[in-house]
Amino acid sequence: MKAYTYLAIFALIISIAIIAWKPKDSAIKLEIESKISSTDSLKGTTVNVQNGIVTLAGNLKNREYKIVAEKMAKRSRGVIAVVNKIKIN
């Protein structure tokens, strides 16, 4: 019986640690904007984050740049999903 109690307490502690580790939306946004601003071809892309869901918007020259921006966002810590609303000029 004691083993189950200790296991339950351990699971609770791990769950709390995982929830506390989740980065805030502002930190996610800052990380993605930093990546995007360091790439000249992606300048003009806007980033919004709500509950870990990233929305990219703006106008880029071609589809490849749009894909690169999306991949950068997806690879950022704390991102749950990416909505890519970037338009191609």
Secondary structure, 3 states (H helix, E strand, C coil): CHHHHHHHHHHHHHHHHHHHHCCCHHHHHHHHHHHHHCCHHHCCCEEEEECCEEEEEEEECCHHHHHHHHHHHHCCCCCCEEEEEEEEC
